Amino acid sequence: MVAELLTYNEVCTQLGRHQSVRCTPVPDPLCLPDKLNTTLRGREVEEGNPAHGERFLIYSCQGGRLQVFCADTELAVLYQTEYVIYGGTFETAPDSAYQVYMVHGFRDSESAAGLGTTA
């Protein structure tokens, strides 16, 4: 059986199309659009669902220069974790951030994560 793989340009075209549908433009990273303050899950579920409107941006200060992102469901799991691993990176931070800082909690072999950025 021979399968024909997509070319690099075809993959880029499909990713661009997907990004334009799923991604919200952020003209000013220090002032996020309201749509990005809610998880994707919180935007897509029915209104009666407990995850409806679930927040994603849980803390912002210094004019948006310090932001903490974590879904409420993952935050609840993080509180109940057996242990926590954390670390930051400067090299893979987006242009709008000086540093990305991650917190992972592990419980029953599953991970819950929180993310912070500093600009």
C-alpha positions in Angstrom: 0.0 0.0 0.0 1.4 3.3 -1.0 0.2 6.6 0.6 0.8 10.0 -0.9 2.1 12.4 1.7 1.3 16.1 1.6 4.0 18.5 0.4 5.5 21.1 2.8 3.5 23.9 1.0 0.2 21.9 1.3 0.8 21.4 5.0 1.5 25.1 5.5 -1.6 26.0 3.6 -3.8 23.7 5.7 -2.2 25.0 9.0 -2.8 28.6 7.9 -6.4 27.8 7.1 -6.8 26.1 10.5 -5.1 29.0 12.3 -7.3 31.6 10.7 -10.4 29.7 11.8 -9.3 28.7 15.4 -7.0 31.5 16.4 -8.1 35.0 17.6 -5.8 37.8 16.5 -4.1 39.6 19.3 -3.1 43.1 18.1 -1.8 44.1 21.6 -0.5 41.3 23.8 -0.8 43.5 26.9 -4.6 43.8 26.3 -6.1 40.4 25.4 -9.4 40.2 23.7 -12.3 39.1 25.9 -12.6 35.9 23.8 -9.2 34.8 25.0 -10.0 35.2 28.7 -12.2 32.0 28.4 -11.0 28.5 27.6 -11.8 27.0 24.2 -13.8 24.4 26.0 -15.7 27.1 27.9 -16.6 28.8 24.6 -17.7 25.7 22.8 -19.9 23.9 25.3 -23.6 24.5 25.8 -24.7 27.1 28.3 -25.9 24.5 30.9 -22.6 22.8 31.0 -20.4 23.4 34.1 -17.4 24.3 31.9 -19.4 27.0 30.0 -17.6 30.3 30.3 -14.6 28.7 32.1 -11.9 31.4 32.6 -8.4 31.0 31.2 -6.7 34.2 32.2 -6.8 34.0 36.0 -4.6 36.9 36.9 -3.2 40.0 35.2 -1.4 42.9 36.7 1.2 45.5 35.8 -0.8 46.6 32.8 -0.9 43.1 31.4 2.9 42.6 31.8 2.3 39.7 34.2 -0.3 37.2 33.2 -1.3 33.8 34.6 -3.2 31.4 32.5 -4.9 28.2 33.8 -8.3 26.7 33.4 -10.4 26.4 36.6 -10.6 22.6 36.1 -6.8 22.3 35.9 -6.3 24.6 38.8 -8.5 22.4 41.0 -6.4 19.4 40.0 -3.2 21.4 40.7 -4.4 22.0 44.2 -4.8 18.2 44.8 -1.5 17.1 43.2 1.0 14.8 44.9 3.9 16.9 43.7 4.6 20.0 41.6 7.3 20.6 39.0 8.0 24.2 37.8 10.4 26.0 35.6 10.8 28.9 33.2 12.3 29.6 29.9 13.5 32.7 28.2 14.5 31.1 24.9 11.0 29.9 23.7 9.0 32.9 25.0 6.9 34.6 22.4 8.0 38.1 21.2 5.4 39.7 23.5 6.8 38.0 26.6 10.1 38.2 28.4 9.7 34.8 30.1 7.3 31.9 30.1 6.9 30.1 33.4 5.2 26.7 33.7 3.8 24.9 36.7 2.9 21.2 36.4 1.2 19.1 39.0 1.0 15.4 38.9 -1.8 13.2 40.4 -2.5 9.6 39.5 -0.1 9.8 36.6 -1.9 12.7 35.0 -0.6 16.3 34.6 -2.3 19.6 35.2 -0.5 22.7 34.1 -0.5 26.5 34.7 1.3 29.0 32.6 2.6 32.5 33.4 4.2 35.1 31.2 6.1 38.2 32.0 6.6 41.0 29.5 
